[in-house]
Amino acid sequence: MPKKIRVLIVDDSAVVRQTLEDILSSDSGIEVMGTAIDPYVAAERMKKEVPDVITLDIEMPRMDGLTFLQKLMKQHPIPVVICSSVAEKGTQNALKALEYGAVEFINKPKVGTKKFLEESSIRLIDKVKAAAMARPKAIKASKPVKISPKLDADVIIPMGKPQTLTTTEKICLVGASTGGTEALRGFLEAQPPGCPPIAIVQHMPEHFTAAFANRLNTICRIDVKEARDGDSMLRGQALIAPGDKHMLLKRSGARYYVEVKSGPLVSRHRPSVDVLFRSGARYGGANVVAAIMTGMGDDGAKGMRELHDVGAYTIAQDEETCVVFGMPQEAIKQGGVDKIMPLQNIAREVVRACG
């Protein structure tokens, strides 16, 4: 029998602790080894048994989650999923948590938390499993189990006949998930002013992407912003798909722009990399340079194969530099990747390929 992923839940709310325990315990591959009202109780619990994954609130009594996360990563690195409310201040705290080593994030609303978590149960289970696979970690976790059938990009954009226009303008499309926040930071920091237009799907909750884009905009030489429906693809600019919305590449004459829209989950995600890549295959074709980066699952693998088949140049991050070598590996298996390379080389290769 495969080993279960042992999870320790750290949250000062009894309702949240019980709800998380019920949801995670419902999956045959996960075992909740315990709960803790604050980091001090969690530390005592971990003296007896070390979990594979910790779900961690940020705002708690006695010691806040960020302080505990820093101490934990220095002394005993364990994959951590942040489960916290996202307000203006809270969003910045969540970004800090990712910097300190947290590998996943669940947006917990201030009201209606129990109902929200129950409705997001599949996503929550997937994120815990993704965290368990993250590196560096001392304990190997069981492979993720598919919970329910997944929809593909057909529900948002039909395959159809490519409607591309041969121009000298190249565009870059990027997809990432677990570990992608830091991977994208490195990728975008390395982009020179006047870089090719970039559109990015990073799996993130609603509201979180705006703060992420704003933070990147302050540290990069290019403009970085959360995408809005109708935004033009411009040189020297990166557009990040808003959380809980799909983003598609579109074309009007020789002008490329993005469409931001609602719709069902695709490959269990919204935004979905497959949706962005499918639209790139249809409207960009050989004018597209695409990169798929660290992340669990297979979102983007089919779309990258479709891009490859219409003449786009496709790049996958290598296993050595991935936090989770899931999405790139699946894209490689499906035969949609032209080149595999370490993260630190991808930005330079994109610029070179876009001329």
Secondary structure, 3 states (H helix, E strand, C coil): CCCCEEEEEECCCHHHHHHHHHHHHCCCCEEEEEEECCHHHHHHHHHHCCCCEEEECCCCCCCCHHHHHHHHHHHCCCCEEEEECCCHHHHHHHHHHHHHCCCEEEECCCCCHHHHHHHCHHHHHHHHHHHHHCCCCCCCCCCCCCCCCCCCHHHCCCCCCCCCCCCCCCEEEEEECCCHHHHHHHHHHCCCCCCCCEEEEECCCCCHHHHHHHHHHHHCCCEEEECCCCCECCCCEEEECCCCCEEEEEEECCEEEEEEECCCCECCECCCHHHHHHHHHHHCHHHEEEEECCECCCCCHHHHHHHHHCCCEEEEECCCCCCCECHHHHHHHCCCCCEEECHHHHHHHHHHHHC
